[in-house]
Amino acid sequence: MDSNIGTAMHALMEELFPICRSLTGSGVRESLEILKRIAPLEIHEVPSGTRCFDWTVPDEWSVREAYVADSSGRKVIDFAENNLHLVGYSEPIEAEMDLEDLQVHLHSIPDQPGAIPYRTSYYDRTWGFCLCQKDRDALVPGTYRVKIDSTLAPGVLNYAELIIPGEQEDEVFLATNICHPSMANNELSGPVTCAFLARHLLEKPCRYTYRIAFVPETIGAIAYLSRNVERMKARTIAGYQVVCTGGPDDFTYLESRQGDTLADRAARHVLTQSGAAHRLLDYTHRASDERQYCSPRIGLPVGSLMRSKYHEYPQYHTSLDDLDFVTAEQLASSYALYCSILDGIEANRTYHTTLDGCEPNLGRRGFYPTLGGQSHKAADTRLYRGIMAYADGDHDLIGIATRHGWSITDAARAAQTLVEAGLIKEAARSTGKEETLRK
């Protein structure tokens, strides 16, 4: 694992952390401009009011100031101190009220007294503040001044994309979200990981074309699909929703809705070969934008590899999901696994044997050890025989490697040797499904 990558990723996260992001607004644009230093993203706009399938792009939200002050003028809640203090998409207000009326608009978590919760009201016009339970308990009866200097007006929703052309038009899709304020694992680990994966892919020749999207959650993914869906349905062979990649827990792989796609098989294979502690979840545990990409009329093969999965760690959607919760080492480990998965997809191929009859005579071709004790040659022979046994045009290398307990890297190396010897040839494009190899 490259420790320098993790350090660079965490440094980028530190720069992005203070910015107030939401579905729309200057915070999203500022964040995307920073990410452009890592990869050459193209930023797009979708005007407010645009119909996207069953949804409509909302007005743009901007905040200049927001606070609650007590009768002495002391700010007891201040958006300037922590952007989680303000409920997302709060409408403007300037008023005085007593504590009882104010309490209706306050949000806290009683069993996490030191955490500021994250709350939003994107599609319902209201306002509110979030604070620690211990600070809420300290509020005394009296008159409070509430001020939210915000704007909800027609504007744009921004997203960014990067298309990295490969030798083939078939696409691998990587998507992440860029819409939450100051939270490290739940928000920033995804776009940071995605940006560095983009840089990695730009530095080498690729067999497949890569489509990488940074979108606000739900409405951003829906807007992106509304503009690109036909091309993506025709060309996407695998995809991943890159979120929650920086936490301290074991890896979790969430399968696509289909469960048997190339994306799923590649991820399961690499996780097993890596030896990393992990668990596999089916699509019933979905909760991020894989919901949009895998929806029945879209049907893209999109899974998600995570650490500290959303909804499953106590710091989730609170101020405790901070820069200490996510470490450079944790970010680097997720990045490395994603790189291995993408490398596995690049190396994956399906082969036909070129011979009639039974298995080839490997000995006369120098592929069989002639002396005892040559364990390395025996291992290679097992690879050759295994690949030849399944070289029927229906079984790909990931499936063959998984069946035998090999790495896709070793299988690809052995297959290339067999190609050069004229014993196998690459078959036409596979669907990526190998249900017969699933155990």
N, C-alpha and C positions, 0 to 999 in steps of 0.2 A: 504494500500500500504506500502511495506517495504522500508523505506527511505534508509536503509543501502545498499540495492541492488542497488539503483540508484547511491549512492555515489561510490560504488565499480565499477560499470559500467563506470562511468565518469572517475574514476582514471585510469582504463585500457585504455580508449580512449586517455587520456593525454599521456600515454606511447607510444601508437601506432601512434599518430598524426604526429610526425616529420619524420617518415620513408617514403622514396620515393618508392611507389609501382607502378607497371605497369602490363601489361599482364604477364610478365615474369621477372625474375631477383632476386637478393638477397633481395630486399625489401619485396617481397612476402614471401620468405622463413623465413626471420627474423620475420615478422608479425605472420606467422603461428606458429613459435616456441613460441612466447609470448602467443598466444591464447591457446597453449597446456597446459599452467599452469592452465587454467580454466577447460578444458575438454581434455581427452586423444585422441587427433586427430592423425590420421595416414596420413602422407604426402606422396603424390604420384608424379611421374614424367611422363610427356608425351614428348618424344623427338621432337625437331624442325623437320619440314618436315612430321610429321605424318598426314596422311589423316583422317579426321573425318567428315563423311558424305560429304557435299559439300565444306568443309573448310580444310585448312592446317595450322597446328601449326606453327607460325612464328619463326624467329630467336630470341634468347634471347638478351635483351637489357641491357647494363650496362653503368652507367655514373660515371665518377670520378670528372669531373670539367666542368663547363660551365659558361661563362660570356661574357659580352660586355663591353669594356673599351673605354673611350674617348681618345683624343690625349694626355692628360696629364697622362694617365695610370690609372685614377680613374674608378673603376668598376661601371657602371651606371645600369647594370642588372647583378645579381649574383645568380646562382642556389644555392649556399651555404646559402643564406639568406632565400630563399623560393623555395621549389622544384616545385611550380607551374610556376616559371619563365621560365622553359624549356618546349617546346612542346614535349609531350611524343613520344618516339621512334625517336627523332632527330638523324640524322646520324652525324658522326664526321666532323668537319671543323676547320680550323685555317687560317684566312685570314684578310686582311684589306680592308675596303670599305668605300665609303662616305655615308652620312646619307640617301640620296635618294635610294641607293641600299639596305641599311639595312632595310628601312621602309617596303619593300616587305615581309620581314621575321618577322615583329613585329605584335603582336595581343593585342588589348585592347578593352575596352567597353566604347564608348563615353558617354553613359548616366549613367554610373557608374564609375565616375572618380577615386574613391579610391579602386577599385576592380581589382585584378589580375585574368584574366580569366584562365580557364583550357582548354587546347587544346591538341589534340593528332593527330598523323599521323601513325597509326599502319601498314598500308599496302601500303603506298606510301612513297618512300624514299625521304625525304626532311629534313629541319631543321627549327627551329624558336624559338623565345622567346616571352614570355607574360609579360606584365607590366601594371601598372595603367595608365589610360589615362592622368592623371595629370603629371606623370613622362615622358610619351611619349611626351607630349606637351613641356616639359622643355628641350628636346634634341636640341642641336644647330648644325648647319651645320659644317661639318668637317670630319676628318678621324676617323673611329672607328675600333678597333681590336676585332674580333670575335673568340672565342675559345670554341669548344665543344669537350671535350675528352670523347668520348663514343665508345661503341663497339656494333655492330650488328653481331652476329655470331651464328652458330648452338649451341644449348643448350637444355634447357627443359622448359616446362610449368609445374608449380606446382599447385596442388590443395590438399585439405585435406578433409577427411571424417571421420565420426564416425558412427558406426552401434551399436545401443543399442538394444539387443535382448529383445523381450517381450514374453508373453505367446503364442502369435500367430505370424505366419509369415507375415500376412498382415502388410503393412508398412504405416507409416506417414512420409512424406518427408519434411524436412526443408532445404532451400538453401539460401545462401547469397553470396555476392561478395567481393573479396579481391584483388582489382586491381587499385584503385584510390589513388593518393597521398594525401596531407594534406587537406582533407575536412571532416568535422565532421558528418553532418547529411547524406549527400549523400553517403558517404563511410563507415565511421567507426561505425555508429549506428547499421548497419546491422550485421556485424560480432560480435560485442560486445554483442548485444541482443541474437544472435544465440548461442554464447558460453555459456552465462548464462542460456539459456533455456536447453542446453545440460546438464549442471551441475544439473539443477533442475530435469531433467528426470532420471539422473543417481542415484539420491538420493531416488528414490521410485520404487516400483514394477510397471511395465507397462503391460497393456493388449496387446498393439500393439508393433511391432518393429519400431524403429525410425532410419531413414536414414538422416544424417545431412551432408551437403556438403558446403565447402567454396571454391569458384571457381572464377577465373577471368571472368569478364562479357563476354557474348556472346561466344567467342572461348573456354573458360573454361567450360561453361555449355554444349556446343556442344561436347567437348572432353569427359566430364564426361558421358553424355548420350550415346556416341558411345561405351563406355565400359560397361554400365550397363542397357541399354534400355530394353532388353527383360525381365529381372528380375523385373525392375521397372514397366513396363506395366502390368505384371501379378499380382503384389502384392500391388501397391500403392492405398490406399483408400482415401487419402487426402494429400494435400501438400500446403506449403506457401513459397513464395519468400520474405525473410525477408530483407527489405531495407527501408531506410529513416524513422527510428522509433524514432528519437530524436528531431524533430523540435517542434516549439511552436504552430502549427496550429491544428485544429480539426482532428480527425481520418478520414482516408479514407480507405474504403475497395474496392479493385479492384477484381471483380469476375473472376473466371476462364473462359476459352472460352466457356465451356458448360453452366455455370451460375447456375446450379442447383445441384452441387455436394455436397457431405458431407462437404467438406472444406468450400464451400460457405454458406451452411445452418448453420453450426456451428458458423462461424464468424458473420453472420447477427444476429443470435440468441443472442450470448453473447454481442454484441454491443448494441442491443436493451435492454437487461436486465441490462446492466451496467449503463444505463442512460447517458453515455458519448456522447457529441456532435459528430456527425459523418455524413458522406455521403457515398452513395454506387455508384460505377461506374461499368459499364459493361466493357467487354473485349476490346471494341473499344478504350479504353484509355490506353492500354498496352504500355510499353516502356522498361521494364527491362527483366530479363531472363525468366519470365513467357512466353515470346514469344517462347522460345525454348521448355520448358516443356509442353506447351499446343499446340504446333504446330500439324497440322492435322495427320501426321503419327506417332506422339508420343502420344498425347492425354491424358497427365496426368492431374489430377484434382487439379491444382495449382492456388491459389489466392494470394492476398498480402494485408496485413494490414499495413498502413503507417500513419505517422504524417508528415506534410509538404512534400507532394508528389513531386517527381522529376518533373522538368520543371515548377513547379507552385509557386516557391518562388524566390524572386529576388536574393538571395544569392547563388542560385543553380549554380554549376560549376564555383564558384569563390572563392577567398581567404576570402570572407565574411562569408562563411560557416565554421565558426571556432568554437573553444571550448566554446565560450560565447553563440553561437547560440543554442547549445544543452545543456540542463540542466540535472542534476541528476533526478529531478522530472519527466521530460518528458520521459527520458529513462525508469524509473521505471514504469510509467503508461503503456507504450507499452509492457514491459515485463509482467506486471500483466495481461493484456488482452490476450496476447498470451498464458500465462499459463492457463487462464480460458477457452480459446478455446480448447486447447489440453486436458484439464480435461473433457470438454464437449464431445469431441470425444471418450475419454476413457470410459465415463459413458454411451454413447449412445448404445442402444440395441433395437431390435425388438422382440415383444412378440406375442404369440398365447394364446388365452383363453383355458383353459382346460375343460370348461363346455359346455354341450349341452343346448340349449334353450336360455333363456333371461339372463339378468344381474343377478349376484349372490345376495343372501341374505346377505348383509353386516352386518345387525343388529345382527344376531345370531352368527356372528364371532367377534363381539366386535369392528367393524369398523365404527359404526354409533352412534352418540351421543344420549343418552337416556334422557338427561336433556337439557332444553333450556339454552342458554347463553354460551354454550361451543364452542366458536368461533374457537378455535384451532382444535377441533375435526371435526367441520363442514368443515373447510378448508381441512383437511386431507381427509375427505369423498369425497370432490369434486375432489381431486387428484385421489383417487381410482377409482371413477366412470369414470373420463375422460380417464384414462389409459385403463380400461376395455372396454370402448366404441370403442377404436381403436386397441384393441389387436387382430388383424386379420392377422398378419404376413406380412403386407404390410406397416404399419406405424411405424416409429421408434420414440424413445423418444424425440429427438430434434424436430421432426415434431409435435408431440402431445403437447409438452411444448410450442412451438411457437404458435400453434393454440389457446391454452388456456391462454397465457400470463404468464406462469409459468417459473421458472428457470429450467434448465436441472438438477441441483442439487436436487431440490425438487422432480422432476418427477422420478429421479433415486431412491431416497430414498423410495418413495411410491411404485414404481414397485418392489423393493426388498421385501417389506413387503408382497405384493401380491404373489410373488414367494414363499416365505416362508409359506404362507397360502395355497399353492397349487392351486391358482386360475388362474395363468398364467405361461407360460414357455417360455424360450427364443427360438426364431425362428432361422433358418439358417441365414448365413451372408447376410446382406442387401447390395444392390447396392449403397446405400447412396443417391438415388434419391427419392424425394417425390413431384413430380410436383403437385399432387392433393392438397397438403397443402400450396402451394405458393399462396399468395393473390395478 
